[in-house]
Amino acid sequence: MKGLVAPVMAGDLPLDSPLPRLNHHGRYTAARLLVRLHNRPMGEIVVPLAQRPVTPGQLAEHVWPQIGDRVAKHCAEDGIPPPARLTAAGLVRLAEPPCTAGRPAAGRPAITVIIATRDRTGSLLRCLTSLSRLDYPAFDVVVADSAPRTETTARALAGEQPWPYPLRYVRAARPGLAVAHNTALAQVTGEIVAITDDDVEVDPGWLAALADAFTESEATCVTGLILPAELETQAQLLVEQAGGYGRGFNRRTFRRDMDFPSPLFPFTAGRFGSGANMAFRAGWLAGSGGFDPATGAGTPARGGDDLAAFLRVITDGGTLVYEPAAVLRHWHRRGYEGMRRLAFGYGVGLGAYLSSSLCTRPGLLGPMLRRAVPAARHLLGAGSVRNENRDDRFPRELVWRERAGFVAGPFAYAASRRRYRDFRHTGSGAAPALAGTGTAPGTAPGTGEHSVAAGEAR
Ligand SMILES: [Zn+2]
């Protein structure tokens, strides 16, 4: 993905459909496509685009050498003969591919989807619309409105609802992503809690893939693949270069006792996934006290809520599964200024996550210190796994902002702990801290009275 110049087309390429013609108007410099077979991701390819459109035949010739082996491997797993080649007509479409056949339509776990939002009603509605296309029988949705400055979201979700699924609205009186998630946890009815952000669009197969990963493994937590919804600006390409959100196209399982190639395991929690696409067994999440309220976007700690939860899954002896078939697309910010804030915020969140983990699990100090030297190499080294996607044009400024953020992280977390000290978080045993009860200083008068589950009656 190095060396791309915006605008780049981002999209899907199902191999078992006729291939499309790309770049009608010569607008894009390249296309970055998620190649799928039987609706499962095979990998991503980049197609360079010039002024002239790419015909389906040309596309097939370009794609096949890059993805043919992967397709053959999948067909072998499915026990079907591998295709010899790809043509403009696409591969044969199977009514019931072996990899999805035999899955029970009934008896799948009920899932509650939590979406935290703050003053981005349009973006939230786009996300909710994508949930209407989910091909999953049993799910409901809880929208957690995080200390909103306006009533726009509450009004948009009041009254008659166009969504084909049950939706509840709760409000957290204090800002903070973890507080919003904990507030929503009290409303969870499903066996599984799937958490995403208001600036994504989920794939129709998202929940089914998450559910299958839970059913087929002993997972406590399952994370999924996050791809860009668009790559119209250079800043959006930078988000991807900075490490992006993608974590590859193979299912991976992480456990405390595993023989892991990285000396930093399990502290490189960013490798496990990201908070915009994560799911937990509801019992585990509630039983372990939910998320650390002093972490997450909207707090001084700016992030770290997801990573701290992933680490807790591993250190408590649980299993974390990364499942790329659980795919969704995230709308990265378009402007460079947003990227500068993101880089600093990401560093702060990383420092805060380690601090939060130490506060809830002081026993981690020894293992953390033993990894200090490889950790520095991981953070700073140009060739490290973390930084390998960055090319020469990756702004040094962003690198330094992230490092500065990392150093500031523990202090930011300390400040956040003080600010959120009335929200207890033990990291184990306690019921999720309830937010939204009472009005915090600085919030608009009257928000408290609409507090938790204000939307129950909606
Ligand atoms: Zn298959």
Boltz pocket constraint, residues with backbone or C-beta under 6 A from the ligand:
constraints:
  - pocket:
      binder: B
      contacts: [[A, 37], [A, 38], [A, 74], [A, 78], [A, 97], [A, 98], [A, 99], [A, 100]]
      max_distance: 6.0
